[in-house]
Amino acid sequence: MAKATNMHDDIMEVLLGEETIKKRVSELGRQISRDYDGKDLILVCILKGAVVFFSDLCRAIDCYAEMDFMSISSYGNSSKTSGIVRISKDMDISITGRHVLIVEDIMDSGLTLNHLTTLLKAREPASLKVVCLLDKPERRECDIVPDYVGFVIPNRFVVGYGLDCEGRYRNLPYVGVMKPEVYNG
C-alpha cells in the first residue's frame, strides 16, 4: 500500500459525498421508522465495516429499537469470498420472535450475507431483513436482494464511510474510489 501522507491523496474519485450520504441515511431512517413502528426491532450491526453507517442510521430511526453486533468473516482469498461464514462475535440478544434488521455496509457477491441470513432464520425471528449502504448488484452470485438500499453503485473498489482497504480508510467521511496503484502495488 502506498505511503501517502494524506489518505485523501489515495482516492481517485469521490463517488458519494458526505452530504449525499447524510441525506440518504436520513431518508432510510424515516422509512425504517415507519416500517417498524410498534414492532419489537433489533438492529444488528455487522462489524467492522458497517459501524459508521450503523451509528448514523440508528440516530435517524425514531422508533424503539435495540442494538446488537456481530462480527463475521468468510473463508476464501482476499479477492473472492466463499460465502462460508465464521462468526467471531455473535449477538448477545435472542432474536426469537423479534423483528431483526441486519445493517451491512456493502452487498456485492451476496454469498456471505446469504449464509448469515440462513443462520439467523434458524433462530426464528418474527422477520429478518437487510439494509445496506451500498449495493453492487452486478457482482451478485446468489439470489439475495437487500430490503433497503442506500445507493446502487458500479463494480468499483471503494473505501470510506466504514469500508476499508487493509484496515485503513474507514474514517473517510465519504465513499471514494481508490487509485488502482494504491491497492495493487
C-alpha positions in Angstrom: 0.0 0.0 0.0 1.2 3.5 -0.8 2.7 5.6 1.9 0.9 8.8 1.2 1.0 11.4 3.9 -2.7 12.2 3.3 -5.2 9.4 2.8 -7.3 11.6 0.6 -4.4 11.5 -1.9 -5.1 7.8 -2.4 -8.6 8.5 -3.7 -9.1 8.8 -7.4 -12.8 9.9 -7.3 -15.3 10.7 -4.6 -18.3 8.5 -5.6 -20.6 9.6 -2.8 -20.0 12.8 -0.9 -20.6 13.4 2.8 -23.8 15.4 2.4 -25.3 12.9 -0.2 -24.7 10.1 2.3 -26.2 12.0 5.2 -29.3 12.8 3.2 -29.9 9.2 2.1 -29.2 7.8 5.6 -31.8 10.2 6.9 -34.3 9.0 4.3 -33.6 5.4 5.2 -34.1 6.2 8.9 -37.5 7.7 8.2 -38.6 4.7 6.0 -37.4 2.1 8.6 -39.1 4.1 11.4 -42.4 3.9 9.5 -42.0 0.2 8.6 -41.1 -0.9 12.2 -43.3 1.5 14.2 -44.8 -0.5 17.1 -42.7 -3.6 16.3 -40.0 -5.2 18.5 -37.0 -4.2 16.5 -33.4 -5.3 16.8 -30.8 -3.6 14.7 -27.7 -5.8 14.1 -24.5 -4.2 13.0 -22.1 -6.3 11.0 -18.7 -5.3 12.2 -16.4 -3.7 11.3 -17.4 -2.2 8.0 -21.0 -1.2 8.9 -20.2 0.6 12.1 -20.2 4.1 10.7 -23.3 3.6 8.7 -24.9 1.8 11.7 -24.2 4.8 14.0 -25.7 7.3 11.7 -28.7 5.1 10.7 -29.6 4.4 14.4 -29.7 8.1 15.1 -32.0 8.6 12.1 -34.5 6.0 13.3 -37.1 7.3 15.8 -38.9 4.1 16.7 -37.9 1.9 19.6 -35.0 -0.4 18.7 -32.4 -2.5 20.5 -28.9 -2.7 19.1 -26.6 -5.7 18.8 -23.4 -6.6 16.9 -22.0 -9.5 15.0 -18.5 -9.9 13.6 -18.2 -12.4 10.8 -15.7 -13.4 8.2 -15.8 -15.6 5.2 -13.3 -18.2 4.2 -11.6 -17.6 0.9 -8.9 -15.5 -0.6 -8.9 -11.7 -0.1 -10.4 -11.0 -3.5 -13.2 -13.6 -3.5 -15.4 -14.8 -0.7 -16.5 -18.3 -0.4 -19.7 -17.3 1.4 -19.0 -19.7 4.2 -19.3 -17.6 7.4 -17.3 -17.9 10.6 -18.9 -15.9 13.4 -16.2 -14.4 15.6 -18.6 -12.3 17.7 -22.2 -13.5 17.9 -25.2 -11.5 19.0 -25.9 -11.1 22.8 -29.7 -10.9 22.5 -32.1 -13.6 21.5 -33.9 -12.8 18.2 -36.6 -15.4 18.6 -40.0 -13.8 17.8 -38.4 -10.4 17.2 -38.0 -8.2 14.1 -34.4 -8.2 13.0 -32.8 -5.7 10.6 -29.2 -6.6 9.6 -27.2 -3.4 8.9 -24.4 -4.0 6.4 -22.0 -1.7 4.7 -21.9 -3.3 1.2 -23.5 -6.1 -0.6 -21.6 -7.4 -3.6 -21.5 -11.2 -4.2 -24.1 -11.7 -1.5 -22.6 -15.1 -0.6 -21.7 -14.2 3.0 -24.9 -12.3 3.7 -26.9 -15.2 2.2 -25.3 -17.6 4.5 -25.7 -15.3 7.5 -29.4 -14.8 6.9 -29.9 -18.6 6.6 -28.1 -19.0 10.0 -30.3 -16.3 11.6 -33.5 -17.6 10.2 -32.9 -20.8 12.1 -33.2 -18.7 15.3 -36.8 -18.0 14.4 -37.1 -14.2 14.3 -40.5 -12.7 13.5 -38.9 -11.1 10.4 -35.4 -10.8 9.1 -34.5 -8.0 6.7 -31.3 -6.4 5.4 -30.3 -2.7 4.9 -27.1 -2.0 3.2 -25.5 1.3 2.4 -24.0 0.2 -0.9 -25.3 -2.4 -3.3 -23.3 -3.8 -6.3 -25.9 -6.0 -8.0 -23.7 -6.8 -11.0 -21.4 -8.7 -8.6 -24.2 -10.9 -7.1 -23.6 -14.6 -7.2 -26.7 -15.8 -5.4 -30.3 -14.9 -5.1 -30.4 -12.3 -2.3 -31.6 -8.7 -2.6 -31.3 -6.2 0.2 -34.7 -4.9 1.6 -33.4 -1.3 2.0 -30.5 0.2 -0.1 -28.7 3.4 0.3 -27.1 3.5 -3.1 -26.6 1.2 -6.0 -23.0 1.6 -7.2 -20.9 0.3 -10.1 -18.4 -2.6 -9.6 -15.5 -0.4 -8.4 -13.2 -0.7 -5.5 -14.5 1.7 -2.9 -13.4 2.8 0.6 -14.5 5.2 3.2 -17.6 5.6 5.5 -16.6 2.4 7.2 -15.3 0.5 4.1 -11.6 -0.3 4.3 -8.6 -1.5 2.4 -6.2 -3.4 4.6 -7.8 -1.8 7.7 -7.4 1.7 6.5 -9.7 4.5 5.1 -12.7 3.6 7.2 -12.7 7.1 8.7 -13.1 8.9 5.4 -16.4 10.9 5.6 -17.3 9.9 2.0 -17.2 6.9 -0.2 -14.3 7.1 -2.7 -12.8 5.0 -5.5 -9.2 4.1 -4.7 -6.4 4.8 -7.2 -5.5 1.3 -8.6 -1.8 1.8 -8.0 -2.5 2.2 -4.3 -4.2 -1.2 -3.7 -2.5 -3.1 -6.5 1.0 -2.2 -5.8 
